[in-house]
């Protein structure tokens, strides 16, 4: 983003600086807790790093959702592209609602993955937890969409006339329906795929409604940063595209290899995985 859309990078990161620093700290605790947890054979030690992992995950998911809620609602960007708000201004009701919705959604997704990777009572408990979280997430998603209609009506302008809207909308509905249907039949793989499809549909709907904006201005929509007024030169974009096309296959291959290495069920009695 720094190289491809420097103006958007400067405005968004200057406004969200403190929030992103908190996210960075949370992600650091998530990463190191996985390594440190198994270093000492002590229940208290493992419990501490379990809490560090859980709280780091919670804070990161919540803040990512709050950031997304602010971008959807609009942030105070002036005609020069400078951010004019404060950190506390980011904690508005709509953005907090989107943050909580995001937290519940990723927790549901994680519970489905745990149900897929575990056995016995833990698997059944994760399935029940995921079903309850699905109901909460669905309610929060409806509420967040309704409030977005009032705080950022520009996102809904002519959206029904866009063919991609219907593609992603139907994908979201199919995915959301697939989660409880899969869980009730103890088909955890289908439920997990349904959650993946729902997430892809929701991200697609956001993209369709937001494009070509990168940061909607709450001061005046005309001040919004878009892929046109916030981008680098065509030559720079071409170079970055080439780099991405070279690097992306390696990232995908590495990710696939990691999932292959850790395939199969995780054992509850094991301290490491």
C-alpha positions as CSV (number, residue, x, y, z in Angstrom):
1,X,0.0,0.0,0.0
2,X,2.9,2.3,0.8
3,X,4.3,2.0,-2.7
4,X,1.0,1.6,-4.7
5,X,-1.3,4.1,-2.9
6,X,1.0,6.5,-0.9
7,X,-1.6,9.2,-0.4
8,X,-4.1,6.7,1.1
9,X,-1.4,5.1,3.2
10,X,-0.4,8.5,4.6
11,X,-4.0,9.6,5.5
12,X,-5.2,6.3,6.8
13,X,-2.2,5.3,8.9
14,X,-1.8,8.8,10.3
15,X,-5.4,8.7,11.5
16,X,-5.4,5.1,12.7
17,X,-1.8,5.2,14.1
18,X,-2.6,4.5,17.7
19,X,-5.1,1.8,16.8
20,X,-2.6,0.1,14.5
21,X,0.0,0.2,17.2
22,X,-2.4,-1.6,19.5
23,X,-3.1,-4.2,16.8
24,X,0.7,-4.7,16.3
25,X,1.2,-5.3,20.1
26,X,-1.8,-7.8,20.0
27,X,-0.4,-9.6,17.0
28,X,3.1,-9.8,18.7
29,X,1.5,-11.4,21.8
30,X,-0.4,-13.9,19.6
31,X,2.8,-14.9,17.8
32,X,5.1,-15.3,20.8
33,X,2.5,-17.1,22.9
34,X,2.5,-20.0,20.5
35,X,6.2,-20.4,20.9
36,X,6.6,-19.7,24.6
37,X,3.7,-21.8,25.7
38,X,5.5,-25.1,25.4
39,X,8.9,-23.9,26.7
40,X,8.3,-24.6,30.4
41,X,6.4,-27.6,31.8
42,X,4.2,-25.6,34.1
43,X,0.4,-25.2,34.2
44,X,0.6,-21.6,35.4
45,X,3.1,-20.8,32.6
46,X,0.9,-22.3,29.9
47,X,-2.2,-20.6,31.4
48,X,-0.5,-17.2,31.1
49,X,0.3,-17.7,27.5
50,X,-3.1,-19.1,26.7
51,X,-4.6,-15.9,28.1
52,X,-2.0,-13.8,26.2
53,X,-3.0,-15.6,23.0
54,X,-6.7,-15.2,23.6
55,X,-6.6,-11.5,24.6
56,X,-4.2,-10.7,21.7
57,X,-6.6,-12.4,19.3
58,X,-9.6,-10.6,20.8
59,X,-8.0,-7.2,20.6
60,X,-6.7,-7.6,17.1
61,X,-10.1,-8.8,15.7
62,X,-12.0,-6.1,17.5
63,X,-9.7,-3.3,16.3
64,X,-9.6,-4.5,12.8
65,X,-13.4,-4.4,12.8
66,X,-13.5,-0.9,14.3
67,X,-11.1,0.3,11.6
68,X,-13.3,-1.3,8.9
69,X,-16.4,0.3,10.5
70,X,-14.8,3.7,10.4
71,X,-13.7,3.4,6.8
72,X,-17.3,2.3,5.8
73,X,-18.8,5.2,7.9
74,X,-16.4,7.7,6.6
75,X,-13.4,9.4,8.3
76,X,-12.7,13.1,8.6
77,X,-10.4,13.7,5.6
78,X,-10.1,17.3,4.3
79,X,-9.5,18.5,0.8
80,X,-5.8,18.0,1.1
81,X,-6.2,14.4,2.2
82,X,-5.2,15.1,5.8
83,X,-6.9,13.3,8.6
84,X,-8.7,15.7,11.0
85,X,-10.0,13.4,13.7
86,X,-8.8,11.9,17.0
87,X,-8.4,8.4,18.3
88,X,-11.5,8.7,20.5
89,X,-13.5,9.8,17.4
90,X,-12.8,6.3,16.0
91,X,-14.8,4.8,18.8
92,X,-18.2,5.8,17.5
93,X,-21.3,3.5,17.9
94,X,-21.4,2.2,14.3
95,X,-17.7,1.4,14.3
96,X,-17.9,-0.4,17.6
97,X,-20.9,-2.3,16.4
98,X,-18.9,-3.5,13.3
99,X,-15.9,-4.3,15.6
100,X,-18.0,-6.5,17.9
101,X,-19.6,-8.1,14.8
102,X,-16.1,-8.8,13.4
103,X,-15.0,-10.3,16.7
104,X,-18.1,-12.6,16.9
105,X,-17.6,-13.6,13.3
106,X,-14.0,-14.6,13.6
107,X,-14.7,-16.4,16.9
108,X,-17.4,-18.4,15.1
109,X,-15.0,-19.2,12.3
110,X,-12.4,-20.3,14.8
111,X,-14.9,-22.5,16.6
112,X,-15.8,-24.1,13.4
113,X,-12.1,-24.8,12.6
114,X,-11.6,-26.3,16.0
115,X,-14.7,-28.5,15.5
116,X,-13.1,-29.6,12.3
117,X,-9.7,-30.3,13.9
118,X,-10.7,-32.0,17.2
119,X,-12.6,-35.0,18.3
120,X,-15.1,-36.2,21.0
121,X,-16.6,-33.8,23.6
122,X,-14.4,-30.8,22.6
123,X,-15.5,-31.2,19.0
124,X,-19.2,-31.3,20.1
125,X,-18.7,-28.3,22.4
126,X,-17.1,-26.3,19.6
127,X,-20.0,-27.1,17.3
128,X,-22.5,-25.9,19.9
129,X,-20.5,-22.8,20.5
130,X,-20.3,-22.0,16.8
131,X,-24.0,-22.4,16.4
132,X,-24.7,-19.9,19.1
133,X,-22.2,-17.5,17.7
134,X,-23.7,-17.8,14.3
135,X,-27.1,-16.6,15.6
136,X,-25.4,-13.6,17.3
137,X,-23.3,-12.8,14.2
138,X,-26.3,-12.9,12.0
139,X,-28.2,-10.4,14.2
140,X,-25.1,-8.1,14.5
141,X,-24.6,-8.2,10.7
142,X,-28.2,-7.2,10.1
143,X,-27.9,-4.4,12.7
144,X,-24.6,-3.1,11.2
145,X,-26.0,-3.1,7.7
146,X,-29.1,-1.2,8.9
147,X,-27.0,1.4,10.7
148,X,-24.7,1.8,7.7
149,X,-27.7,2.8,5.6
150,X,-28.2,5.8,7.8
151,X,-24.6,6.8,8.6
152,X,-23.2,6.2,5.1
153,X,-26.1,6.2,2.6
154,X,-23.7,6.9,-0.3
155,X,-22.6,3.3,-0.1
156,X,-26.0,2.1,-1.2
157,X,-26.3,4.4,-4.2
158,X,-27.4,2.3,-7.2
159,X,-26.0,-0.8,-5.6
160,X,-28.9,-3.0,-6.7
161,X,-28.1,-2.3,-10.3
162,X,-24.6,-3.8,-10.0
163,X,-24.5,-7.5,-11.1
164,X,-21.6,-8.3,-8.7
165,X,-23.8,-7.2,-5.8
166,X,-26.2,-10.1,-6.5
167,X,-23.3,-12.6,-6.9
168,X,-21.8,-11.7,-3.5
169,X,-25.2,-11.3,-1.9
170,X,-26.3,-14.8,-2.9
171,X,-22.9,-16.2,-1.9
172,X,-23.3,-14.6,1.5
173,X,-26.8,-16.0,2.0
174,X,-25.7,-19.5,0.9
175,X,-22.7,-19.4,3.2
176,X,-24.8,-18.2,6.2
177,X,-27.4,-20.9,5.6
178,X,-24.7,-23.6,5.2
179,X,-23.3,-23.0,8.7
180,X,-26.3,-24.2,10.8
181,X,-27.2,-26.8,8.2
182,X,-23.8,-28.3,8.5
183,X,-23.6,-28.1,12.3
184,X,-27.0,-29.8,12.8
185,X,-25.8,-32.8,10.9
186,X,-22.4,-32.7,12.5
187,X,-20.9,-32.1,9.1
188,X,-18.2,-29.7,10.4
189,X,-16.4,-29.5,7.1
190,X,-19.5,-28.2,5.3
191,X,-20.2,-25.8,8.1
192,X,-16.6,-24.4,7.9
193,X,-16.9,-24.0,4.1
194,X,-20.2,-22.2,4.6
195,X,-18.4,-19.8,6.9
196,X,-15.7,-19.2,4.3
197,X,-18.3,-18.6,1.6
198,X,-20.2,-16.2,3.9
199,X,-17.0,-14.3,4.7
200,X,-16.1,-14.1,1.0
201,X,-19.6,-12.8,0.2
202,X,-19.4,-10.1,2.9
203,X,-16.0,-8.9,1.7
204,X,-17.3,-8.9,-1.8
205,X,-20.3,-6.8,-0.8
206,X,-18.1,-4.3,0.9
207,X,-15.9,-4.1,-2.1
208,X,-18.8,-3.5,-4.5
209,X,-20.3,-0.8,-2.3
210,X,-17.0,0.9,-1.6
211,X,-15.3,0.8,-5.0
212,X,-13.4,2.9,-6.2
213,X,-13.0,4.6,-2.8
214,X,-10.2,3.7,-0.5
215,X,-11.2,6.1,2.3
216,X,-14.6,7.8,2.4
217,X,-14.5,11.4,3.7
218,X,-17.1,12.2,6.3
219,X,-16.5,15.9,5.7
220,X,-17.4,15.9,2.1
221,X,-17.6,12.8,-0.2
222,X,-15.7,14.8,-2.8
223,X,-12.7,14.7,-0.6
224,X,-12.6,10.9,-0.5
225,X,-9.5,9.0,-1.5
226,X,-9.9,6.7,-4.4
227,X,-7.8,4.4,-6.5
228,X,-7.4,7.2,-9.0
229,X,-6.4,10.2,-6.8
230,X,-4.4,8.2,-4.2
231,X,-2.3,6.0,-6.5
232,X,1.3,6.1,-7.6
233,X,2.4,6.5,-11.2
234,X,1.4,3.8,-13.8
235,X,5.0,2.7,-14.0
236,X,5.2,2.1,-10.2
237,X,1.9,0.3,-10.2
238,X,3.2,-1.9,-13.0
239,X,6.4,-2.8,-11.1
240,X,4.4,-3.6,-8.0
241,X,2.1,-5.8,-10.0
242,X,5.0,-7.7,-11.3
243,X,6.5,-8.2,-7.8
244,X,3.1,-9.4,-6.6
245,X,2.7,-11.9,-9.4
246,X,6.1,-13.3,-8.6
247,X,5.7,-13.4,-4.8
248,X,2.1,-14.5,-4.5
249,X,2.6,-18.1,-5.8
250,X,5.4,-18.6,-3.1
251,X,3.0,-17.3,-0.4
252,X,0.2,-19.5,-1.5
253,X,2.6,-22.5,-1.8
254,X,4.0,-21.8,1.7
255,X,0.5,-21.5,3.2
256,X,-0.6,-24.8,1.5
257,X,2.5,-26.5,2.8
258,X,1.9,-25.4,6.4
259,X,-1.7,-26.7,6.3
260,X,-0.4,-30.0,4.8
261,X,2.1,-30.4,7.6
262,X,-0.5,-29.8,10.3
263,X,-3.2,-31.9,8.6
264,X,-5.3,-34.2,10.6
265,X,-6.8,-34.0,14.1
266,X,-5.2,-32.1,17.0
267,X,-5.1,-34.1,20.3
268,X,-6.4,-32.4,23.4
269,X,-3.8,-33.9,25.7
270,X,-0.9,-32.5,23.7
271,X,0.8,-29.3,24.8
272,X,2.0,-28.5,21.3
273,X,0.8,-29.0,17.8
